[in-house]
C-alpha cells in the first residue's frame, strides 16, 4: 500500500534585468548558508496562493512591490529524497519579474549578507543547487515541470 505525502510548497521570484539576475547571499538561516540564492523566496503560508506568496516574499525580503500582472510563471519543480520522510517532498514555484516598484535592498539582515546582480552566464560558484538548475536553463529554455532528486536533476 502506498502512503500519501504532504508537499511543502515554496515560491521563488527571479528578478531579471536583461541577462542578469538578482541573488542574495544566505546567512543565519540554517539552510545553505554561505550560498547565493534567488533574491526572494519562501514557503507558501496556509490559505495563500503561490503567486501571493511570491509577491509577499518580494516585499518582506527586498522591500519591493510586484504587481500580479508583472509576476511571470516560469516552472514548477518537484524536489524529493526517494528514501526521505514526507517533509522532504517539496514543490517549488518559480516566477520571474522584470518590473517592480522600489529599489531592492536587504530587509532581513539576519538572513542575508549581500545582494548582487549576476550575469546568467557568470553565476557564482556557491549557488543553491536546485536554484542553479533553474537559472542555468533561463538561457536555454525551461520545461513547465521539473524534477530534482537529491540534488541530481531528472528531466521529465
RANOR-V668528 format. One record per residue. N is the residue number from 1. SS is DSSP state (~ for helix, > for strand, _ for the rest). Layout:
# RANOR-V668528
n=(N	N)
ss=(SS	SS)
This chain:
# RANOR-V668528
n=(1	2	3	4	5	6	7	8	9	10	11	12	13	14	15	16	17	18	19	20	21	22	23	24	25	26	27	28	29	30	31	32	33	34	35	36	37	38	39	40	41	42	43	44	45	46	47	48	49	50	51	52	53	54	55	56	57	58	59	60	61	62	63	64	65	66	67	68	69	70	71	72	73	74	75	76	77	78	79	80	81	82	83	84	85	86	87	88	89	90	91	92	93	94	95	96	97	98	99	100	101	102	103	104	105	106	107	108	109	110	111	112	113	114	115	116	117	118	119	120	121	122	123	124	125	126	127	128	129	130	131	132	133	134	135	136	137	138	139	140	141	142	143	144	145	146	147	148	149	150	151	152	153	154	155	156)
ss=(_	_	_	_	_	_	_	>	>	>	>	>	>	>	>	>	>	_	_	>	>	>	>	>	>	>	_	_	_	_	_	_	_	_	_	>	>	>	_	>	>	>	>	_	_	_	_	_	_	~	~	~	~	~	~	~	~	~	~	~	~	~	_	_	>	_	_	~	~	~	_	>	>	>	>	>	>	>	>	>	_	_	_	_	_	~	~	~	_	>	>	>	>	>	>	>	>	_	_	_	>	_	_	_	_	_	_	_	_	_	_	>	>	>	>	>	>	>	>	_	_	_	_	_	_	_	>	_	~	~	~	~	~	~	~	~	_	_	_	_	_	_	_	_	>	>	>	>	>	_	_	>	>	>	_	_)
